[in-house]
Amino acid sequence: MSTQTRSRPKSLQSKVLHKVEDLVILSTKDLKYQMVGRRTEKLTERFIGSYKIKKIVLSNAVELELPSIVKIHLVVNVSRIQRYVGQVEGQRKE
């Protein structure tokens, strides 16, 4: 038997490292409140936010600063968030 430890496959390794105070957007997949008053899921926004990371709980979980209207637990898995990229200066809003 080998005493070598196996490393995790690259597909499971976190590609984006989040830091406290980073701005992120939250996936609306599986969020019920987002569907209230909507006729189709197709027209619902895929991400909401930008929200600030309050604390890194684990390597795969972060605590977000969410408004009271978002009725979910403050700690979310990193697979549910993406880094927020703001509007480029001079870019038109549509």
Secondary structure per residue as TSV (DSSP state, phi and psi in degrees):
chain	resnum	aa	ss	phi	psi
A	1	M	-	360.0	142.5
A	2	S	-	-88.1	139.2
A	3	T	-	-91.2	3.0
A	4	Q	-	-70.9	138.0
A	5	T	-	-88.9	142.4
A	6	R	-	-83.8	139.8
A	7	S	-	-88.6	156.6
A	8	R	-	-69.2	147.8
A	9	P	-	-60.5	150.0
A	10	K	T	-59.5	-30.7
A	11	S	T	-66.3	-23.3
A	12	L	T	-96.4	-11.6
A	13	Q	S	-76.2	140.3
A	14	S	-	-68.5	125.7
A	15	K	S	-89.5	-29.8
A	16	V	S	-114.6	123.6
A	17	L	-	-96.5	123.7
A	18	H	-	-96.1	149.6
A	19	K	-	-124.8	157.9
A	20	V	T	-59.1	140.9
A	21	E	T	80.6	-4.5
A	22	D	-	-67.4	147.7
A	23	L	E	-93.7	134.3
A	24	V	E	-135.2	161.2
A	25	I	E	-111.9	149.8
A	26	L	E	-108.6	132.4
A	27	S	E	-66.9	138.0
A	28	T	-	-90.5	1.6
A	29	K	T	-60.9	128.8
A	30	D	T	71.7	12.0
A	31	L	-	-94.5	117.1
A	32	K	S	-74.1	-38.6
A	33	Y	G	-62.5	-27.0
A	34	Q	G	-68.1	-25.4
A	35	M	G	-87.0	-10.5
A	36	V	T	-62.0	126.2
A	37	G	T	81.0	2.0
A	38	R	-	-98.7	138.9
A	39	R	S	-81.9	-37.5
A	40	T	-	-132.5	147.8
A	41	E	G	-70.7	-24.7
A	42	K	G	-60.9	-32.0
A	43	L	G	-93.2	0.1
A	44	T	S	-77.2	142.1
A	45	E	-	-60.5	143.4
A	46	R	S	-80.6	-28.5
A	47	F	E	-137.2	148.8
A	48	I	E	-125.5	159.9
A	49	G	E	127.5	-179.7
A	50	S	E	-109.7	138.2
A	51	Y	E	-125.0	149.5
A	52	K	E	-91.7	140.2
A	53	I	E	-77.4	121.1
A	54	K	E	-86.1	-38.7
A	55	K	E	-160.1	144.2
A	56	I	E	-90.7	113.6
A	57	V	E	-83.8	-53.7
A	58	L	E	-137.2	179.1
A	59	S	T	-66.3	-21.0
A	60	N	T	-117.4	12.7
A	61	A	E	-142.2	139.2
A	62	V	E	-131.8	153.7
A	63	E	E	-101.4	129.0
A	64	L	E	-107.0	155.5
A	65	E	E	-90.6	97.7
A	66	L	-	-105.6	146.6
A	67	P	-	-70.1	163.0
A	68	S	T	-66.6	-20.1
A	69	I	T	-70.0	-25.9
A	70	V	S	-83.2	108.3
A	71	K	-	-94.7	57.6
A	72	I	S	-130.5	167.8
A	73	H	-	-64.9	144.5
A	74	L	S	-69.3	-24.4
A	75	V	E	-93.2	121.8
A	76	V	E	-126.8	156.5
A	77	N	E	-73.9	146.5
A	78	V	G	-66.2	-17.3
A	79	S	G	-70.5	-15.7
A	80	R	G	-93.3	-3.1
A	81	I	E	-124.0	157.2
A	82	Q	E	-136.4	151.4
A	83	R	E	-62.7	135.5
A	84	Y	-	-82.0	128.3
A	85	V	-	-113.3	115.8
A	86	G	-	-70.9	172.6
A	87	Q	-	-69.2	137.9
A	88	V	-	-73.7	139.5
A	89	E	T	-59.2	130.6
A	90	G	T	90.9	-8.5
A	91	Q	-	-77.4	138.3
A	92	R	-	-79.4	143.8
A	93	K	-	-90.8	134.6
A	94	E	-	-113.1	360.0
